[in-house]
Each structure stands twice: as structure tokens, then as C-alpha cells.
Amino acid sequence: MANIKGFRGLRYSPEIELDKCICPPYDIISEEEREELYRKSEYNIIRVEFGKEFENDNQENNKFTRAKEYLDNWIKQGILKFDSKDCIYVLEQEFEVDGKKHVRTGLIVALELVEFEKGIVIPHEFTLSKPKQERLELMRKTHANISSIFGLYEDKTKEIKEILDTIKSKKEDVSYKGIGTFERMWVVSDSDIIEKLRQLFYDKKIFIADGHHRYETALEYKKEMEQKEGKRDNADYNYIMITLTSLEDPGIIILPTHRIVLSSDVEEDIFMEKLKADFEIEQGDYKNLKEKLEAKKKYAFLVYTYNHNFYLITLKEPEDSLKEIEGSKAYKNLDVVILQKLVFNKVLEITDEDILYQRNIKYTKSIEELIETVNKGAKYGFILNPTLVEELKDVSLSGEKMPQKSTYFYPKLMTGNVIYVHLK
């Protein structure tokens, strides 16, 4: 079952301004944002997590070797310091979405790595080889998890919540501004509390919310280390740093990721006519149709076309239309699957492989960017409702995986508040 433990976290010294040293996950950082993070502080963790590449890089000097140098030097200088005991870390993120305040609580621990086949740690999306190769090279050089993956668990009895609430009733050890968040963190070294939580997690399943590439990378790194050193049950490389949040936490927010079809031979009139086989179609103004989309919650999409028209398309008969889609009921009921199978595959003749490798497809969190991209020459934009957390759980338990970009958990976890270095 799920085996968690505390670890001696590597953290910035209290004298260092943490707000200027943390960064978002590597995979959502643009080139412009990376430059800004470099300028924020000479100690910003971006230099380790997602360093720059230079023309004269080679085997001996590259972004991965430089990451190790930064990490080693900052430890020597006392910029980064290890906690003296094994700890767990309770994280509270306060943020706003659409003007409404939310609070999400996470528990940062080391989680024992197990293969997905064991059904303890459960993925929900496919991974690509290039990001895994880069993360693996970073682990080989630093022997550390620089950033935490994000996982979910069930806490129906609220026993874990009660422990975390008790911890949070005291003053936090660290507070700082994230990206769109204000965050507090409690450092807990009490062995009795850590053991109690370890026991409570023992019968849990862990659903990966963010960090599939890093989890699979850690599994590969573990195999490499076992080949080099032989298997060691107590080795730190048997674990990965993870931030765990309960499925029942009211602060879990999933935002939709919208789709843009960059080009297509299917013109608008033919497109709408073909959609009528499975969908009801309503043309209108954006604001009115967007409100209707949000009210429906499922089985509906907003389409923006190259002719600057908005349409609300709604699945006519879900029971009948979904019969032609292969998979479990949980999988077939996902809006992202319905869009992919009944619109992209069936009508626009875009293959699953095209979608997986983002050929002719662009993803965006911003409706404004979607509209602008279509206005500048793309063919169609598709505005979606968010995937529900219950749907993620149901699909994961069915053993299936969602299409790419099915979930966007907000806010993202900051990198640099705690680092998990393999000390033994």
C-alpha cells in the first residue's frame, strides 16, 4: 500500500527572500518567464530546475552539470540548508479564481515508488519521452527531486484532515508569495505525528494529479541506481517527493484547457452540417452561449470559427452517441474524449496521434488567446468546461488514461520551498 515517510528537506535559509527564489513547474515556464526568474535573484531555483542552454554546451558543461554546481555551491554557502531531522511539511495555498477566495492544503512527504501495475499509485494521462529524458538527466546529476509532484487521496473519515488542521492551528514556520498565491508552510519533525500519518496512508491509493513524467522518471532512476549499487530498502532513491491533497479538499480547482485547430479542409457550413449527426447546434453571441455552456456542465462545447461565429454544440443523446466510442463508461463520459472522438476524429479527421503529438492542435488556458489565435488565421477554437475531480478518480480506477491536457490543477505547486535530496 502507499508508504510515506518524512525526510530532511533542503530549504532556503531564513535570511534569503523566498518569494524571489521559488519558481513554477518547469513545464509551464515560457522563455520570457525564465528570463524574469533569472533576474529576480541569483539564487532562484530556476537555475537548477530549468536552466538555460548555451551554444557552447557540451558533455562536461551543460544545463544539467550547471544545476549540480548551483545546488552544491548554494549548500556550501549556506544559501540552502538541510533540516536537522526527518520532517513532513504542511502547505497551505491561498488564492482566488474569478474573484472567489480558495484555500488548498497539501502534505509534502516522500512516497515510496511503486510500478503503476500494483494499483497503489494511479496515473490518469499519457506521457511523452522527451520530457522524461530531460528530467532523468537532471536527477542523474543532482540526485534530488527539485520539484514536488502533486497527488490526491481519499479522506472520507477526515482523520488526516484533523491532524493537518491541528498542525495549521499553530503559527506557520514559513510564509511567502507564490505565483498568484499566498502560501504558508509548517515544518513537522514530531515522530509520533509522522508515524500516525504513515499508518493512515497505508491503505490509501494515490492518484497522480500533476507530475506523471517526473514519477516515471523517478522509477527509471531507481532502476539505474539499483543496477549501480544493488537494491537497498532504505535508499532515498526508492522514494519521490509528493504533495498530497485530499479529494474532499474544497480548494481543489481544475481549470479547463481549451483546444485550437490550426487548419482544416472542412469549411464551416459543412462542419456544422456534419456535427448535426450527434449534436444540437445553437448560434449566438459569446456571453450568452458561454453562460449556457457553464450551466450545462457536461456534454457541451463552445465553438469559435474562422468566420467569427460562436456556436454552442450539445450532445443530443449521450447513451446513443457514446456507443461508438470504445472504453469504460467513465472514459466515454469525459468531455475531452467526446470532443476528440466525435468532433476531431469523426468530423475534422484529426487522428489521435496528431493530437498526442500536438500536430495541428494548440492548447490554451486563455479564451482570449483562443479567440485571438482564430482571428489571426486558425480554423476553429473549442471552449470546454473543466473536468471534474470525480471523473479523474473514476477514469483512473478504470485503468484508462485521459487524453492529454484533460486537467489543469490550479494553482500549480511552487518549486523551491522544499527539495528532496537523496542523502542515503
Secondary structure as GFF3:
##gff-version 3
##sequence-region A 1 424
A	DSSP	beta_strand	4	5	.	.	.	ID=ss1
A	DSSP	beta_strand	10	12	.	.	.	ID=ss2
A	DSSP	three_ten_helix	18	20	.	.	.	ID=ss3
A	DSSP	three_ten_helix	26	28	.	.	.	ID=ss4
A	DSSP	alpha_helix	31	40	.	.	.	ID=ss5
A	DSSP	alpha_helix	46	49	.	.	.	ID=ss6
A	DSSP	alpha_helix	63	77	.	.	.	ID=ss7
A	DSSP	beta_strand	80	82	.	.	.	ID=ss8
A	DSSP	beta_strand	88	97	.	.	.	ID=ss9
A	DSSP	beta_strand	100	112	.	.	.	ID=ss10
A	DSSP	three_ten_helix	116	118	.	.	.	ID=ss11
A	DSSP	beta_strand	121	122	.	.	.	ID=ss12
A	DSSP	alpha_helix	129	142	.	.	.	ID=ss13
A	DSSP	beta_strand	144	145	.	.	.	ID=ss14
A	DSSP	beta_strand	149	153	.	.	.	ID=ss15
A	DSSP	alpha_helix	159	168	.	.	.	ID=ss16
A	DSSP	beta_strand	174	177	.	.	.	ID=ss17
A	DSSP	beta_strand	181	188	.	.	.	ID=ss18
A	DSSP	alpha_helix	191	201	.	.	.	ID=ss19
A	DSSP	beta_strand	206	210	.	.	.	ID=ss20
A	DSSP	alpha_helix	212	229	.	.	.	ID=ss21
A	DSSP	three_ten_helix	236	238	.	.	.	ID=ss22
A	DSSP	beta_strand	239	246	.	.	.	ID=ss23
A	DSSP	beta_strand	253	255	.	.	.	ID=ss24
A	DSSP	beta_strand	258	261	.	.	.	ID=ss25
A	DSSP	alpha_helix	268	275	.	.	.	ID=ss26
A	DSSP	beta_strand	279	284	.	.	.	ID=ss27
A	DSSP	alpha_helix	286	296	.	.	.	ID=ss28
A	DSSP	beta_strand	300	305	.	.	.	ID=ss29
A	DSSP	beta_strand	310	315	.	.	.	ID=ss30
A	DSSP	alpha_helix	318	321	.	.	.	ID=ss31
A	DSSP	three_ten_helix	322	324	.	.	.	ID=ss32
A	DSSP	alpha_helix	329	332	.	.	.	ID=ss33
A	DSSP	alpha_helix	335	338	.	.	.	ID=ss34
A	DSSP	pi_helix	339	345	.	.	.	ID=ss35
A	DSSP	alpha_helix	352	356	.	.	.	ID=ss36
A	DSSP	beta_strand	361	364	.	.	.	ID=ss37
A	DSSP	alpha_helix	367	375	.	.	.	ID=ss38
A	DSSP	beta_strand	380	383	.	.	.	ID=ss39
A	DSSP	alpha_helix	389	397	.	.	.	ID=ss40
A	DSSP	beta_strand	408	410	.	.	.	ID=ss41
A	DSSP	beta_strand	420	421	.	.	.	ID=ss42
###
